[in-house]
Structures are given as C-alpha cells and as structure tokens.
Amino acid sequence: MLGALTAAWAIMRTIWRMDELQRRIQLDAIAMSFLGTALLTFAWDFAESTGLPHLRAFAVWPIMCAFWGISGIVAQRRYR
C-alpha cells in the first residue's frame, strides 16, 4: 500500500504543477478513462454470464491506467 500511496501522491503533485491547458487535457483524459473503464467493467459483468471468467477488482486499476494513457493521447491531439 505504501507504493500505491506514493504513486498517487506523485500523480497528484504532477497535476498540481501543470498549467491550465495541461490540466484540461488531463481532466479530459481522466474523464474518458473513467467512462471507458465503467463501460468495460459493466459489459464484462454481463458477459460473465456467457462464460467469461470473473473480473477481479485488482484488474480494474491496470485497465483504467491503460485507458488513461490512450485517452491522454486522444485529448492531447484534440488541442493541437
């Protein structure tokens, strides 16, 4: 848990140091990441009834990070 708290602190410290445009880009990326993760986990829950394996809660964090990275690229291209 200490490593996770340190990572969370480092992310927040980086966001606090950004200018307004970069913060807007990150807000857009985080919002898209949140929505993408919510939709994927919701759909996965329905698909579990068709035979897919159970999605552990521990897998949500890497999924959200992947969506955040992809969404960051999309959001950054939007403001060029």
Contacts in CASP RR format, 6 or more apart in sequence:
PFRMAT RR
TARGET T0000
AUTHOR 0000-0000-0000
METHOD contacts of the structure
MODEL  1
MLGALTAAWAIMRTIWRMDELQRRIQLDAIAMSFLGTALLTFAWDFAEST
GLPHLRAFAVWPIMCAFWGISGIVAQRRYR
15 23 0 8 1.000
15 26 0 8 1.000
18 26 0 8 1.000
21 79 0 8 1.000
24 79 0 8 1.000
25 72 0 8 1.000
25 75 0 8 1.000
25 76 0 8 1.000
25 79 0 8 1.000
26 72 0 8 1.000
26 75 0 8 1.000
28 71 0 8 1.000
28 72 0 8 1.000
28 75 0 8 1.000
28 78 0 8 1.000
29 68 0 8 1.000
29 69 0 8 1.000
29 71 0 8 1.000
29 72 0 8 1.000
29 74 0 8 1.000
29 75 0 8 1.000
30 68 0 8 1.000
30 71 0 8 1.000
31 71 0 8 1.000
32 67 0 8 1.000
32 71 0 8 1.000
32 72 0 8 1.000
32 74 0 8 1.000
32 75 0 8 1.000
33 64 0 8 1.000
33 65 0 8 1.000
33 67 0 8 1.000
33 68 0 8 1.000
33 69 0 8 1.000
33 71 0 8 1.000
34 64 0 8 1.000
36 67 0 8 1.000
37 60 0 8 1.000
37 63 0 8 1.000
37 64 0 8 1.000
37 67 0 8 1.000
40 63 0 8 1.000
40 67 0 8 1.000
41 55 0 8 1.000
41 60 0 8 1.000
41 63 0 8 1.000
44 52 0 8 1.000
44 55 0 8 1.000
45 55 0 8 1.000
48 54 0 8 1.000
48 55 0 8 1.000
END
